[in-house]
Amino acid sequence: MKIKVEKASDNKVDQLGVKSWPIWTKEVSEFPWYYDEKETCLILEGQVVVTPEGGEPVEINAGDLVEFPQGMHCRWKITRDIRKHYHFG
């Protein structure tokens, strides 16, 4: 299972309606996570390294548009406080 990361363009952000999505924040920390459905998010602030079970770590930074696949087990290691827009489904 792969995490898709791209630099967010204004056009894509508008097309997806990202600015209307809820915002989630979390301080520097580390924890396991499971995606029971696909999540798309835009990182507004911070940095995190997400390591899928059996996969390579992926560094995610402010300005990244990210897609996490449904069914993925992973570990989040937030290295700078995170603030993101998110959408499930």
N, CA, C and O atoms as a printed pandas DataFrame, in Angstrom:
     atom_number atom_name residue_name chain_id  residue_number  x_coord  y_coord  z_coord
0              1         N          MET        A               1    0.845   -1.189    0.000
1              2        CA          MET        A               1    0.000    0.000    0.000
2              3         C          MET        A               1    0.878    1.236    0.000
3              4         O          MET        A               1    1.821    1.347    0.783
4              5         N          LYS        A               2    0.556    2.155   -0.884
5              6        CA          LYS        A               2    1.385    3.334   -1.045
6              7         C          LYS        A               2    0.661    4.602   -0.621
7              8         O          LYS        A               2   -0.542    4.762   -0.830
8              9         N          ILE        A               3    1.432    5.493   -0.022
9             10        CA          ILE        A               3    0.961    6.823    0.329
10            11         C          ILE        A               3    1.295    7.721   -0.863
11            12         O          ILE        A               3    2.438    7.755   -1.318
12            13         N          LYS        A               4    0.294    8.447   -1.366
13            14        CA          LYS        A               4    0.535    9.367   -2.490
14            15         C          LYS        A               4    0.733   10.768   -1.930
15            16         O          LYS        A               4   -0.102   11.271   -1.178
16            17         N          VAL        A               5    1.849   11.396   -2.304
17            18        CA          VAL        A               5    2.164   12.749   -1.840
18            19         C          VAL        A               5    2.467   13.619   -3.048
19            20         O          VAL        A               5    3.267   13.243   -3.905
20            21         N          GLU        A               6    1.833   14.775   -3.117
21            22        CA          GLU        A               6    2.133   15.740   -4.174
22            23         C          GLU        A               6    2.069   17.138   -3.578
23            24         O          GLU        A               6    1.391   17.367   -2.577
24            25         N          LYS        A               7    2.782   18.070   -4.202
25            26        CA          LYS        A               7    2.673   19.473   -3.783
26            27         C          LYS        A               7    1.295   19.965   -4.195
27            28         O          LYS        A               7    0.880   19.776   -5.339
28            29         N          ALA        A               8    0.597   20.585   -3.281
29            30        CA          ALA        A               8   -0.772   21.045   -3.547
30            31         C          ALA        A               8   -0.750   22.278   -4.441
31            32         O          ALA        A               8   -0.110   23.281   -4.124
32            33         N          SER        A               9   -1.454   22.187   -5.556
33            34        CA          SER        A               9   -1.631   23.367   -6.415
34            35         C          SER        A               9   -2.941   24.044   -6.010
35            36         O          SER        A               9   -3.869   23.390   -5.534
36            37         N          ASP        A              10   -3.003   25.367   -6.206
37            38        CA          ASP        A              10   -4.232   26.099   -5.886
38            39         C          ASP        A              10   -5.412   25.526   -6.665
39            40         O          ASP        A              10   -6.521   25.421   -6.142
40            41         N          ASN        A              11   -5.162   25.158   -7.916
41            42        CA          ASN        A              11   -6.207   24.610   -8.770
42            43         C          ASN        A              11   -6.774   23.315   -8.189
43            44         O          ASN        A              11   -7.990   23.130   -8.131
44            45         N          LYS        A              12   -5.880   22.422   -7.761
45            46        CA          LYS        A              12   -6.312   21.131   -7.201
46            47         C          LYS        A              12   -7.051   21.339   -5.872
47            48         O          LYS        A              12   -8.066   20.691   -5.617
48            49         N          VAL        A              13   -6.543   22.234   -5.035
49            50        CA          VAL        A              13   -7.174   22.544   -3.748
50            51         C          VAL        A              13   -8.597   23.047   -3.967
51            52         O          VAL        A              13   -9.521   22.635   -3.266
52            53         N          ASP        A              14   -8.770   23.941   -4.943
53            54        CA          ASP        A              14  -10.099   24.469   -5.255
54            55         C          ASP        A              14  -10.999   23.381   -5.830
55            56         O          ASP        A              14  -12.168   23.273   -5.460
56            57         N          GLN        A              15  -10.449   22.581   -6.732
57            58        CA          GLN        A              15  -11.203   21.503   -7.386
58            59         C          GLN        A              15  -11.750   20.504   -6.361
59            60         O          GLN        A              15  -12.886   20.045   -6.484
60            61         N          LEU        A              16  -10.940   20.169   -5.349
61            62        CA          LEU        A              16  -11.349   19.206   -4.321
62            63         C          LEU        A              16  -12.217   19.833   -3.228
63            64         O          LEU        A              16  -12.858   19.113   -2.463
64            65         N          GLY        A              17  -12.245   21.164   -3.147
65            66        CA          GLY        A              17  -13.002   21.835   -2.092
66            67         C          GLY        A              17  -12.340   21.708   -0.730
67            68         O          GLY        A              17  -13.020   21.679    0.296
68            69         N          VAL        A              18  -11.018   21.633   -0.720
69            70        CA          VAL        A              18  -10.237   21.371    0.501
70            71         C          VAL        A              18  -10.546   22.365    1.621
71            72         O          VAL        A              18  -10.614   21.982    2.789
72            73         N          LYS        A              19  -10.731   23.630    1.272
73            74        CA          LYS        A              19  -10.901   24.660    2.309
74            75         C          LYS        A              19  -12.186   24.491    3.116
75            76         O          LYS        A              19  -12.339   25.096    4.177
76            77         N          SER        A              20  -13.116   23.664    2.610
77            78        CA          SER        A              20  -14.353   23.404    3.357
78            79         C          SER        A              20  -14.237   22.170    4.256
79            80         O          SER        A              20  -15.142   21.887    5.041
80            81         N          TRP        A              21  -13.120   21.433    4.142
81            82        CA          TRP        A              21  -12.917   20.224    4.959
82            83         C          TRP        A              21  -12.599   20.606    6.401
83            84         O          TRP        A              21  -12.093   21.698    6.660
84            85         N          PRO        A              22  -12.896   19.702    7.342
85            86        CA          PRO        A              22  -12.529   19.978    8.745
86            87         C          PRO        A              22  -11.013   20.048    8.925
87            88         O          PRO        A              22  -10.245   19.590    8.079
88            89         N          ILE        A              23  -10.612   20.627   10.039
89            90        CA          ILE        A              23   -9.185   20.747   10.377
90            91         C          ILE        A              23   -8.880   19.881   11.595
91            92         O          ILE        A              23   -9.647   19.840   12.556
92            93         N          TRP        A              24   -7.744   19.191   11.532
93            94        CA          TRP        A              24   -7.258   18.348   12.636
94            95         C          TRP        A              24   -5.882   18.850   13.025
95            96         O          TRP        A              24   -5.066   19.171   12.161
96            97         N          THR        A              25   -5.619   18.921   14.334
97            98        CA          THR        A              25   -4.306   19.334   14.822
98            99         C          THR        A              25   -3.795   18.306   15.814
99           100         O          THR        A              25   -4.573   17.647   16.504
100          101         N          LYS        A              26   -2.480   18.177   15.876
101          102        CA          LYS        A              26   -1.859   17.237   16.818
102          103         C          LYS        A              26   -0.436   17.713   17.086
103          104         O          LYS        A              26    0.280   18.132   16.178
104          105         N          GLU        A              27   -0.044   17.636   18.362
105          106        CA          GLU        A              27    1.296   18.044   18.770
106          107         C          GLU        A              27    2.313   16.953   18.412
107          108         O          GLU        A              27    1.945   15.850   18.009
108          109         N          VAL        A              28    3.583   17.282   18.568
109          110        CA          VAL        A              28    4.668   16.324   18.348
110          111         C          VAL        A              28    4.379   15.064   19.166
111          112         O          VAL        A              28    4.184   15.137   20.379
112          113         N          SER        A              29    4.354   13.913   18.498
113          114        CA          SER        A              29    4.019   12.647   19.155
114          115         C          SER        A              29    4.251   11.499   18.178
115          116         O          SER        A              29    4.610   11.712   17.020
116          117         N          GLU        A              30    4.039   10.280   18.667
117          118        CA          GLU        A              30    4.181    9.087   17.837
118          119         C          GLU        A              30    3.087    8.106   18.225
119          120         O          GLU        A              30    2.839    7.884   19.410
120          121         N          PHE        A              31    2.421    7.509   17.213
121          122        CA          PHE        A              31    1.311    6.595   17.503
122          123         C          PHE        A              31    1.006    5.721   16.281
123          124         O          PHE        A              31    1.285    6.110   15.148
124          125         N          PRO        A              32    0.427    4.532   16.524
125          126        CA          PRO        A              32   -0.014    3.687   15.406
126          127         C          PRO        A              32   -1.356    4.187   14.872
127          128         O          PRO        A              32   -2.125    4.815   15.601
128          129         N          TRP        A              33   -1.633    3.905   13.589
129          130        CA          TRP        A              33   -2.892    4.322   12.985
130          131         C          TRP        A              33   -3.333    3.295   11.960
131          132         O          TRP        A              33   -2.509    2.624   11.338
132          133         N          TYR        A              34   -4.656    3.181   11.789
133          134        CA          TYR        A              34   -5.233    2.304   10.774
134          135         C          TYR        A              34   -6.273    3.096    9.986
135          136         O          TYR        A              34   -7.121    3.768   10.572
136          137         N          TYR        A              35   -6.209    3.018    8.669
137          138        CA          TYR        A              35   -7.166    3.717    7.803
138          139         C          TYR        A              35   -8.266    2.748    7.390
139          140         O          TYR        A              35   -8.046    1.879    6.546
140          141         N          ASP        A              36   -9.457    2.896    7.985
141          142        CA          ASP        A              36  -10.574    2.025    7.611
142          143         C          ASP        A              36  -11.288    2.554    6.371
143          144         O          ASP        A              36  -12.158    1.885    5.814
144          145         N          GLU        A              37  -10.913    3.765    5.942
145          146        CA          GLU        A              37  -11.334    4.274    4.641
146          147         C          GLU        A              37  -10.250    5.219    4.129
147          148         O          GLU        A              37   -9.397    5.669    4.894
148          149         N          LYS        A              38  -10.292    5.513    2.835
149          150        CA          LYS        A              38   -9.289    6.390    2.233
150          151         C          LYS        A              38   -9.380    7.780    2.859
151          152         O          LYS        A              38  -10.471    8.299    3.096
152          153         N          GLU        A              39   -8.218    8.370    3.120
153          154        CA          GLU        A              39   -8.177    9.761    3.597
154          155         C          GLU        A              39   -7.344   10.591    2.631
155          156         O          GLU        A              39   -6.264   10.181    2.206
156          157         N          THR        A              40   -7.867   11.766    2.292
157          158        CA          THR        A              40   -7.117   12.768    1.547
158          159         C          THR        A              40   -6.948   13.950    2.485
159          160         O          THR        A              40   -7.902   14.366    3.143
160          161         N          CYS        A              41   -5.731   14.497    2.551
161          162        CA          CYS        A              41   -5.519   15.640    3.441
162          163         C          CYS        A              41   -4.522   16.619    2.838
163          164         O          CYS        A              41   -3.699   16.265    1.995
164          165         N          LEU        A              42   -4.624   17.861    3.298
165          166        CA          LEU        A              42   -3.688   18.908    2.930
166          167         C          LEU        A              42   -3.006   19.367    4.207
167          168         O          LEU        A              42   -3.660   19.841    5.136
168          169         N          ILE        A              43   -1.693   19.226    4.246
169          170        CA          ILE        A              43   -0.930   19.623    5.426
170          171         C          ILE        A              43   -0.747   21.144    5.389
171          172         O          ILE        A              43   -0.121   21.679    4.474
172          173         N          LEU        A              44   -1.297   21.825    6.383
173          174        CA          LEU        A              44   -1.214   23.285    6.460
174          175         C          LEU        A              44    0.039   23.730    7.207
175          176         O          LEU        A              44    0.667   24.725    6.844
176          177         N          GLU        A              45    0.395   22.991    8.249
177          178        CA          GLU        A              45    1.567   23.316    9.068
178          179         C          GLU        A              45    2.164   22.014    9.577
179          180         O          GLU        A              45    1.457   21.025    9.767
180          181         N          GLY        A              46    3.482   22.026    9.797
181          182        CA          GLY        A              46    4.133   20.915   10.470
182          183         C          GLY        A              46    4.805   19.915    9.556
183          184         O          GLY        A              46    4.960   20.126    8.353
184          185         N          GLN        A              47    5.201   18.802   10.187
185          186        CA          GLN        A              47    5.914   17.734    9.492
186          187         C          GLN        A              47    5.637   16.420   10.209
187          188         O          GLN        A              47    5.547   16.369   11.436
188          189         N          VAL        A              48    5.504   15.350    9.414
189          190        CA          VAL        A              48    5.273   14.019    9.965
190          191         C          VAL        A              48    5.986   12.999    9.087
191          192         O          VAL        A              48    6.118   13.188    7.878
192          193         N          VAL        A              49    6.441   11.921    9.705
193          194        CA          VAL        A              49    6.968   10.778    8.969
194          195         C          VAL        A              49    5.989    9.634    9.220
195          196         O          VAL        A              49    5.788    9.213   10.360
196          197         N          VAL        A              50    5.380    9.135    8.137
197          198        CA          VAL        A              50    4.415    8.045    8.235
198          199         C          VAL        A              50    5.062    6.794    7.641
199          200         O          VAL        A              50    5.526    6.802    6.501
200          201         N          THR        A              51    5.084    5.717    8.435
201          202        CA          THR        A              51    5.684    4.472    7.983
202          203         C          THR        A              51    4.611    3.403    7.864
203          204         O          THR        A              51    4.089    2.931    8.874
204          205         N          PRO        A              52    4.271    3.009    6.612
205          206        CA          PRO        A              52    3.296    1.931    6.427
206          207         C          PRO        A              52    3.868    0.612    6.947
207          208         O          PRO        A              52    5.075    0.380    6.876
208          209         N          GLU        A              53    3.002   -0.241    7.465
209          210        CA          GLU        A              53    3.438   -1.556    7.942
210          211         C          GLU        A              53    4.133   -2.282    6.793
211          212         O          GLU        A              53    3.549   -2.469    5.726
212          213         N          GLY        A              54    5.384   -2.691    7.017
213          214        CA          GLY        A              54    6.139   -3.405    5.992
214          215         C          GLY        A              54    6.659   -2.527    4.879
215          216         O          GLY        A              54    7.138   -3.035    3.865
216          217         N          GLY        A              55    6.573   -1.184    5.051
217          218        CA          GLY        A              55    7.001   -0.271    3.988
218          219         C          GLY        A              55    8.042    0.720    4.462
219          220         O          GLY        A              55    8.500    0.686    5.604
220          221         N          GLU        A              56    8.399    1.598    3.552
221          222        CA          GLU        A              56    9.408    2.626    3.820
222          223         C          GLU        A              56    8.759    3.882    4.395
223          224         O          GLU        A              56    7.623    4.201    4.045
224          225         N          PRO        A              57    9.468    4.605    5.278
225          226        CA          PRO        A              57    8.948    5.852    5.834
226          227         C          PRO        A              57    8.737    6.897    4.735
227          228         O          PRO        A              57    9.512    6.981    3.783
228          229         N          VAL        A              58    7.669    7.694    4.887
229          230        CA          VAL        A              58    7.353    8.768    3.943
230          231         C          VAL        A              58    7.289   10.073    4.731
231          232         O          VAL        A              58    6.486   10.214    5.654
232          233         N          GLU        A              59    8.150   11.030    4.353
233          234        CA          GLU        A              59    8.136   12.341    5.022
234          235         C          GLU        A              59    7.100   13.223    4.355
235          236         O          GLU        A              59    7.059   13.333    3.130
236          237         N          ILE        A              60    6.262   13.852    5.169
237          238        CA          ILE        A              60    5.170   14.700    4.689
238          239         C          ILE        A              60    5.311   16.061    5.356
239          240         O          ILE        A              60    5.496   16.158    6.569
240          241         N          ASN        A              61    5.220   17.115    4.540
241          242        CA          ASN        A              61    5.470   18.470    5.029
242          243         C          ASN        A              61    4.325   19.418    4.680
243          244         O          ASN        A              61    3.451   19.092    3.876
244          245         N          ALA        A              62    4.350   20.599    5.302
245          246        CA          ALA        A              62    3.377   21.644    4.990
246          247         C          ALA        A              62    3.365   21.882    3.490
247          248         O          ALA        A              62    4.417   21.952    2.855
248          249         N          GLY        A              63    2.157   22.009    2.920
249          250        CA          GLY        A              63    2.004   22.228    1.487
250          251         C          GLY        A              63    1.773   20.951    0.698
251          252         O          GLY        A              63    1.491   21.004   -0.499
252          253         N          ASP        A              64    1.891   19.789    1.366
253          254        CA          ASP        A              64    1.678   18.515    0.683
254          255         C          ASP        A              64    0.207   18.116    0.698
255          256         O          ASP        A              64   -0.481   18.255    1.709
256          257         N          LEU        A              65   -0.257   17.619   -0.443
257          258        CA          LEU        A              65   -1.568   17.004   -0.567
258          259         C          LEU        A              65   -1.313   15.504   -0.543
259          260         O          LEU        A              65   -0.546   14.986   -1.354
260          261         N          VAL        A              66   -1.958   14.806    0.393
261          262        CA          VAL        A              66   -1.617   13.406    0.665
262          263         C          VAL        A              66   -2.855   12.519    0.581
263          264         O          VAL        A              66   -3.945   12.910    0.999
264          265         N          GLU        A              67   -2.667   11.314    0.031
265          266        CA          GLU        A              67   -3.741   10.323   -0.002
266          267         C          GLU        A              67   -3.248    9.051    0.682
267          268         O          GLU        A              67   -2.255    8.448    0.277
268          269         N          PHE        A              68   -3.979    8.660    1.740
269          270        CA          PHE        A              68   -3.688    7.424    2.461
270          271         C          PHE        A              68   -4.708    6.370    2.024
271          272         O          PHE        A              68   -5.909    6.638    2.056
272          273         N          PRO        A              69   -4.254    5.167    1.613
273          274        CA          PRO        A              69   -5.193    4.159    1.110
274          275         C          PRO        A              69   -5.990    3.475    2.217
275          276         O          PRO        A              69   -5.511    3.314    3.339
276          277         N          GLN        A              70   -7.199    3.084    1.883
277          278        CA          GLN        A              70   -8.042    2.306    2.797
278          279         C          GLN        A              70   -7.334    0.998    3.126
279          280         O          GLN        A              70   -6.744    0.362    2.253
280          281         N          GLY        A              71   -7.401    0.600    4.409
281          282        CA          GLY        A              71   -6.838   -0.673    4.842
282          283         C          GLY        A              71   -5.380   -0.616    5.254
283          284         O          GLY        A              71   -4.795   -1.653    5.568
284          285         N          MET        A              72   -4.774    0.563    5.262
285          286        CA          MET        A              72   -3.354    0.678    5.601
286          287         C          MET        A              72   -3.141    0.801    7.107
287          288         O          MET        A              72   -3.759    1.635    7.769
288          289         N          HIS        A              73   -2.258   -0.041    7.634
289          290        CA          HIS        A              73   -1.752    0.098    9.000
290          291         C          HIS        A              73   -0.446    0.860    8.896
291          292         O          HIS        A              73    0.354    0.596    7.998
292          293         N          CYS        A              74   -0.215    1.811    9.809
293          294        CA          CYS        A              74    1.007    2.602    9.745
294          295         C          CYS        A              74    1.348    3.161   11.124
295          296         O          CYS        A              74    0.610    2.984   12.094
296          297         N          ARG        A              75    2.487    3.839   11.175
297          298        CA          ARG        A              75    2.915    4.532   12.386
298          299         C          ARG        A              75    3.165    5.990   12.026
299          300         O          ARG        A              75    3.916    6.290   11.098
300          301         N          TRP        A              76    2.530    6.893   12.766
301          302        CA          TRP        A              76    2.735    8.324   12.597
302          303         C          TRP        A              76    3.785    8.795   13.593
303          304         O          TRP        A              76    3.703    8.485   14.782
304          305         N          LYS        A              77    4.780    9.548   13.106
305          306        CA          LYS        A              77    5.761   10.198   13.977
306          307         C          LYS        A              77    5.757   11.685   13.603
307          308         O          LYS        A              77    6.380   12.102   12.627
308          309         N          ILE        A              78    5.037   12.465   14.407
309          310        CA          ILE        A              78    4.924   13.904   14.155
310          311         C          ILE        A              78    6.163   14.579   14.729
311          312         O          ILE        A              78    6.417   14.520   15.932
312          313         N          THR        A              79    6.940   15.230   13.840
313          314        CA          THR        A              79    8.189   15.869   14.266
314          315         C          THR        A              79    8.028   17.379   14.461
315          316         O          THR        A              79    8.822   17.998   15.169
316          317         N          ARG        A              80    7.008   17.972   13.838
317          318        CA          ARG        A              80    6.615   19.371   14.088
318          319         C          ARG        A              80    5.092   19.378   14.134
319          320         O          ARG        A              80    4.443   18.761   13.289
320          321         N          ASP        A              81    4.516   20.074   15.116
321          322        CA          ASP        A              81    3.058   20.087   15.308
322          323         C          ASP        A              81    2.322   20.172   13.970
323          324         O          ASP        A              81    2.660   20.984   13.109
324          325         N          ILE        A              82    1.316   19.320   13.816
325          326        CA          ILE        A              82    0.574   19.188   12.555
326          327         C          ILE        A              82   -0.759   19.931   12.620
327          328         O          ILE        A              82   -1.448   19.934   13.640
328          329         N          ARG        A              83   -1.095   20.560   11.494
329          330        CA          ARG        A              83   -2.423   21.144   11.277
330          331         C          ARG        A              83   -2.780   20.797    9.845
331          332         O          ARG        A              83   -2.039   21.119    8.916
332          333         N          LYS        A              84   -3.931   20.130    9.666
333          334        CA          LYS        A              84   -4.278   19.688    8.311
334          335         C          LYS        A              84   -5.791   19.743    8.080
335          336         O          LYS        A              84   -6.587   19.605    9.008
336          337         N          HIS        A              85   -6.164   19.951    6.801
337          338        CA          HIS        A              85   -7.525   19.715    6.341
338          339         C          HIS        A              85   -7.598   18.243    5.992
339          340         O          HIS        A              85   -6.629   17.693    5.469
340          341         N          TYR        A              86   -8.726   17.582    6.269
341          342        CA          TYR        A              86   -8.837   16.155    5.937
342          343         C          TYR        A              86  -10.231   15.807    5.439
343          344         O          TYR        A              86  -11.217   16.485    5.726
344          345         N          HIS        A              87  -10.267   14.710    4.672
345          346        CA          HIS        A              87  -11.533   14.220    4.115
346          347         C          HIS        A              87  -11.435   12.697    3.991
347          348         O          HIS        A              87  -10.470   12.175    3.432
348          349         N          PHE        A              88  -12.440   11.988    4.517
349          350        CA          PHE        A              88  -12.496   10.531    4.394
350          351         C          PHE        A              88  -13.466   10.138    3.282
351          352         O          PHE        A              88  -14.483   10.796    3.064
352          353         N          GLY        A              89  -13.133    9.061    2.589
353          354        CA          GLY        A              89  -14.007    8.530    1.560
354          355         C          GLY        A              89  -13.502    8.761    0.175
355          356         O          GLY        A              89  -14.148    8.361   -0.794
